[in-house]
Amino acid sequence: MINKNYKWIGKTELSKSIAEQVFGGERKLLIFDMSEYSAEQSDQRLIGAPPGYVGYDSGGELTNAVKENSF
């Protein structure tokens, strides 16, 4: 939704404002520091390990957060 290549332009604040308007607050806003996901296999932290790999049943940070917080 928001270009990650620009720094210090208010991406997080914009997201917080949108969450306030859509959800009535920031409680359901999920914020991830995408600089932590630059390694080749780091996408598995977000969406979980593929079938057949260790941790497949655990899910990822994003998928688990969506499951736990119905939107």
Secondary structure as UniProt FT lines:
FT   TURN            4..5
FT   HELIX           11..23
FT   TURN            27..28
FT   HELIX           34..37
FT   TURN            40..42
FT   HELIX           43..47
FT   TURN            51..52
FT   TURN            54..55
FT   HELIX           56..58
FT   HELIX           61..68
//
